[in-house]
Amino acid sequence: MPVTISCPQVLDATTRAALVDSVRTTIKRWRPSFELWKLSVFRSQSGKGWDLAISGPRFRKVFTLYGPLEDLPGLVSAHVDAILAQRRLT
């Protein structure tokens, strides 16, 4: 399952690794097939949050997440989990 995760503004290697692991685990749980997913995480232009851009099969959205850097892996995986759970129902 190809998943591309880009987070150039997350400079902490531990947080970046946790982010990548949590997102890959979440996507694999909902979509174990050969779908291409791309995620980008970058600082919001307002400077008060993080923007999450998600692109997948027939899906493309940008969300703004609010929280400290340490919570970013959980926030991103929770959003991805909710999106994929909702798409499974449709």
Stockholm file with secondary structure:
# STOCKHOLM 1.0

chainA/1-90         MPVTISCPQVLDATTRAALVDSVRTTIKRWRPSFELWKLSVFRSQSGKGWDLAISGPRFRKVFTLYGPLEDLPGLVSAHVDAILAQRRLT
#=GR chainA/1-90 SS CCEEEECTTCCCHHHHHHHHHHHHHHHHHHCCSSCCEEEEEEECTTSSSEEEEEEETTEEEEEEECSCGGGHHHHHHHHHHHHHHHHHHC
#=GC SS_cons        CCEEEECTTCCCHHHHHHHHHHHHHHHHHHCCSSCCEEEEEEECTTSSSEEEEEEETTEEEEEEECSCGGGHHHHHHHHHHHHHHHHHHC
//
